[in-house]
Amino acid sequence: MGAAISLSPWSVVAPTYLAGEVRTILRDWMEVHHPKLVGLWDWPRYRLFGRCFVCGRLIVLHSPWRLFICERTPLPIEITEKGRERIESEVVPVSHAHIA
């Protein structure tokens, strides 16, 4: 037997290749019209599904004390040579001659 064909309009699935584009359009619109709601939009994804940069656990599994500790732990980030060159090219030295 062949596959049954459904004529129901609810059986049509939206193409998945548009999902990212629609999300970007919606996000751009939110940033322009309701910038304060963007944080509210991102919070569940961060809090429920995000991972801790320090210990790697899900953020939702952190106790308040563990979250307190992880938020105050320095991240092991190093500035590369290319980054140092970029910083040196962008930073303008401040003259302290005017301060007496």
N, C-alpha and C positions, 0 to 999 in steps of 0.2 A: 504494500500500500504506500502511496505517496504521502507527502506532508500535507496536512490540512491547511487551507488558506483561510485566514480570518479576515472578515470585512469590517470588523469593529474599529472605530476611530481610536479607541484607547489602546489598541495593540501596536500602534505606530510608535516607534522609539526614536527619540531625537538623535541626530547624528552626534557621535561623541567628539568629533573633530571641532565642533563649534563650542564645546563646553569652556575651554580656556579663553576663547575670544569673548564670549558673553560675560564671563567673570571679569575680564579686564575692562570691558565697557561699563559694567555695573560699578566696579571699583572706581573708575575715573569719574563717573557721575556722582558717586557718594563723596569723593574727595572735594569736588567742586561745590555741591549743593549742601552737604551735611558733613563737614569735616570732623565734627565731634563724635559722630556715630561710627567712624571708621575703627576706632579703638574698640568699641563695643562689638563691632563686626568680627574683629580679629581675636578678641579675648578667648572665646571658647576653644578655638583651634590651638592657641598657645597653651591654655591652662589644662585642657583635657587630653590633647594629643601631642603636645610638645615634649621634647626631651631636655633634661638639664645639661648644660654645657660642662658642668664640673664633674658630676658623678655618672651621667648617662641614663639615669632613671627617668621614668615618666614624671612630669611635673605634678600630676594629680596624685601620685603616690607619696609625695613628700609630706611629712608632718610639718607643722608650722616651725618647729625648732630646726629641722633639717633644711627647710627652705631658707630660714634665717642664716644658717651657716653657709649654704651654697651661694647665696646672693652676695656674701662678703668674702668669698674665696677668690683670689686673683686668678685670672685665666692665664694659661701658659701660652701667651701670644708673644711672638718675636717680630721685630721689624727687620725686614730683609734689606739687603744693600740697595736694591732698587727703591724701596720705600724711604730709606735714609736720603738718597739722592733727591727724591721728590720733595721730602720735607725741607731739605736745605735750599732747594730752588724756590720754594713757596714762602718760606719764613723770611721776613724782613728784620734785620737786626735793629734792636732798639737802642738808641743812644741815651745813656744816663747822664749826659753832660748837663742837661737842664735841671736835674735834681741836685740840690746842694745840701 
